[in-house]
């Protein structure tokens, strides 16, 4: 596609939101395999450390005000 753009066979077409379709396609391609590839290369110790850090972040999160709480947890 890049060669076709360079030679003028294709016009430089942008998507409606102004993004380059070729860049979008490449980004999606990498994003689809990213999590699986990362999980495959991590050791059990590294995965455990990441999970512990995530749990710590969740438990240390500040409480939401009552008006932002979900309807199921709101007292009547």
NORBEL-V625342 format. One record per residue. N is the residue number from 1. RES is the residue in three letters. OMEGA is omega in whole degrees, 0 to 359 (none if undefined). Layout:
n=N res=RES omega=OMEGA
n=N res=RES omega=OMEGA
This chain:
n=1 res=UNK omega=181
n=2 res=UNK omega=179
n=3 res=UNK omega=179
n=4 res=UNK omega=176
n=5 res=UNK omega=182
n=6 res=UNK omega=181
n=7 res=UNK omega=178
n=8 res=UNK omega=179
n=9 res=UNK omega=177
n=10 res=UNK omega=173
n=11 res=UNK omega=178
n=12 res=UNK omega=185
n=13 res=UNK omega=176
n=14 res=UNK omega=176
n=15 res=UNK omega=181
n=16 res=UNK omega=182
n=17 res=UNK omega=176
n=18 res=UNK omega=181
n=19 res=UNK omega=177
n=20 res=UNK omega=183
n=21 res=UNK omega=179
n=22 res=UNK omega=179
n=23 res=UNK omega=178
n=24 res=UNK omega=180
n=25 res=UNK omega=179
n=26 res=UNK omega=179
n=27 res=UNK omega=178
n=28 res=UNK omega=181
n=29 res=UNK omega=178
n=30 res=UNK omega=182
n=31 res=UNK omega=181
n=32 res=UNK omega=182
n=33 res=UNK omega=187
n=34 res=UNK omega=183
n=35 res=UNK omega=179
n=36 res=UNK omega=180
n=37 res=UNK omega=180
n=38 res=UNK omega=180
n=39 res=UNK omega=181
n=40 res=UNK omega=184
n=41 res=UNK omega=180
n=42 res=UNK omega=174
n=43 res=UNK omega=178
n=44 res=UNK omega=180
n=45 res=UNK omega=179
n=46 res=UNK omega=178
n=47 res=UNK omega=179
n=48 res=UNK omega=180
n=49 res=UNK omega=179
n=50 res=UNK omega=180
n=51 res=UNK omega=179
n=52 res=UNK omega=179
n=53 res=UNK omega=179
n=54 res=UNK omega=179
n=55 res=UNK omega=179
n=56 res=UNK omega=179
n=57 res=UNK omega=179
n=58 res=UNK omega=183
n=59 res=UNK omega=179
n=60 res=UNK omega=180
n=61 res=UNK omega=180
n=62 res=UNK omega=179
n=63 res=UNK omega=176
n=64 res=UNK omega=174
n=65 res=UNK omega=184
n=66 res=UNK omega=182
n=67 res=UNK omega=178
n=68 res=UNK omega=181
n=69 res=UNK omega=180
n=70 res=UNK omega=184
n=71 res=UNK omega=182
n=72 res=UNK omega=183
n=73 res=UNK omega=180
n=74 res=UNK omega=176
n=75 res=UNK omega=181
n=76 res=UNK omega=none
